[in-house]
């Protein structure tokens, strides 16, 4: 299979990427030429990226490989300059470390972090350095840091109780160290690839961090609950629930709340963006949401198949909007779409701060 070389994307390629992106974001295809031009300009600059791996299982990298508009190959070879990534780079050993050091010295890079940061000495090391030392050195010189996945968000599964390595997320680490570099959190186990690509495109085209919520997550992707947009929401409103897996109610697509679904307390655009090239998602496959987009989901939301205790069930056709579960205000379009829309239309829409 022939792999395209750097900067080999044609105008037609950019139009195809732009058209596909706009389609799943719900924008008119007539905007594709403007978006293609913006992407083409970004590709000519080839934004440097340093991708760090810490305490994780590399699941977020695996998730990103599923992206298709643009593909990982197009991102790596044509749009971005990946100066360091342990999973995909050809260099190893001293040469790899030299690449990292040179990239840090040049500056102007976006740092992508995958994995939590062990803060105890010797509990996580690369090339003789503690992971927290690497994070401090690379993070303080970055233009911005994109923390992808639950692990880099707040430690994720590796930070589950009792957390012997004292693993924390990037944002907390920066706060402790007084590092002022902006951090964009993209939690999820794994992260949704569309969230990563949309966020990176936002930074490339607008030159600034997207509007974030109190947890540092882009509102365009984490502005509403799973419950708000769930295709099974109508069954919740009518009090129609799955009581057991393999039941008739499950086959009929009833609400999975009683099976442990954490959708009412989980903020994410999963129902709209979906996964695996927008084919399906957890609830669509019959599994309750486990709340992996939320802080300390392993400790706070387990057991995953036990129902949330603080949610009142509706009776009959009572609307779930009347239930006091602290739902987010609807924000119109999802974040990537909002970000791109601001570029290609010149408009500016302020999203409401969710409570």
C-alpha positions, 0 to 999 in steps of 0.5 A: 500500500502506498503511503502519501509523503508529507504535504502530498494532500491535494486540494481535492483531498482537503475538500473530501476531508472538509466535506466529511467533517462538515457532514457529521457535524451537521453543517452545509456542504457549501462551507467545505471550500472555506474549511478546506482552505483553512486546513490547507493553510494549517498543513503548510505550517505543519504544527509541531506536536510532542505526544507523551505516554505515561501511566496508561494502556495506549488505548487512546492512541488505538482509538485515534487510529479509528479516525477517518476524516482526516485519517491518522496518516493524513494527520501525521504526514500532511497536517501535523509534525509529530516530533515525538510519539513513542508508539509510531516513531521510527527512532528509538533509544538515544535518538528518540530522546534527542528528538524530544530534547530538540523539539522542546528547545525549538518550542512552539509545539502542542503537547498531547499527553496520554496517561496519568502522572505518577508523582512518587519517585521511581514509580514511572520512568522513561530513559532514566527520568521520572515521568513527572520530570518529563511532564514538567520540562515539556509542559511548561514550554508548550503552546498548549497541552491536550490531555487525552483520555481519563488517565491524563484527565485525573489519573483514570484507572491507574489512579484507582484506590489505593493509588500506590503511585500517587498518580494524578492528571495533567491539570492537577500536576500543573496546578501543583507546579505553578505551570501556566500552560493552558490544559485542554482535558478530553476525558474518556476511556478511551477518548473519542477520536473526533474530540481529539481531531476537532480540538486540535483543528480548533487550536490550529485554525483559531490559535486559541483554546476552545471554551472550557467548562470548570473541569477544563473540558471543551463545552462543545464536546462535554456541554450536555449529558448523555441522558439529554441526547440518548435515543432511549430517553423517551423510554426513561420518560415513560418509565420503561426500563430494562430489568435484566440483560437478555430480557424482552425489554432489552430487545425493545431498546428500553432505558438502561438506567436500572442496569447501571447507566450513568448517562444522567450524570455523564457529560459527553456528546457520545450519542451524537458523535458516536464511535468507530467512524460514527457507526455505534456507541456503548448504549447503542451496543446494549451496554449502560454508560459507565461514566468514563468522561467524569472525574474519578469514574472508577472509584465514584461510579462503580459498580458499573451495573448498579443504578445511580441512587440519587436519580428519581424515576418518572411515573408514566409520561412525566418529563425527565426535564422536571427531575432534579438531576442538574442537567446542562443547558443545551448548547446548540451544536457540538463543540467541534462543529461550533469551533469550525463554524466560527472559522468558516462563517465568521460568526461568534456564538457564546455558549452558556456556562453549565451550572 
